[in-house]
Amino acid sequence: MTYGLCENYEVSLKENLLPIGLAEGCFLKNDVLKDHVLTYDDVIIPSDRLCDKIESRTDYIFSINTL
């Protein structure tokens, strides 16, 4: 079971946080404590998912607009 919290975009990038919408299909690399936030470093992401390509493009667009 999972739950999510809202976080500012800049914080999520800085802390490498895994969006809850991208967690489905991922596998944990190690056990994590209850209520521990998940980062991209905590999971193995399946290859060639469209949602990850869209997320990468979104990150690129936001980074251009914040310069």
Buried (B, 14 or more C-beta within 10 A) or exposed (E): EEEEEEBEEEEBBEEEBBEEEBBEEBEEEEEEEEEEBBEEEBBEBEEEBEBBEEBEEEEEEEEEEEE
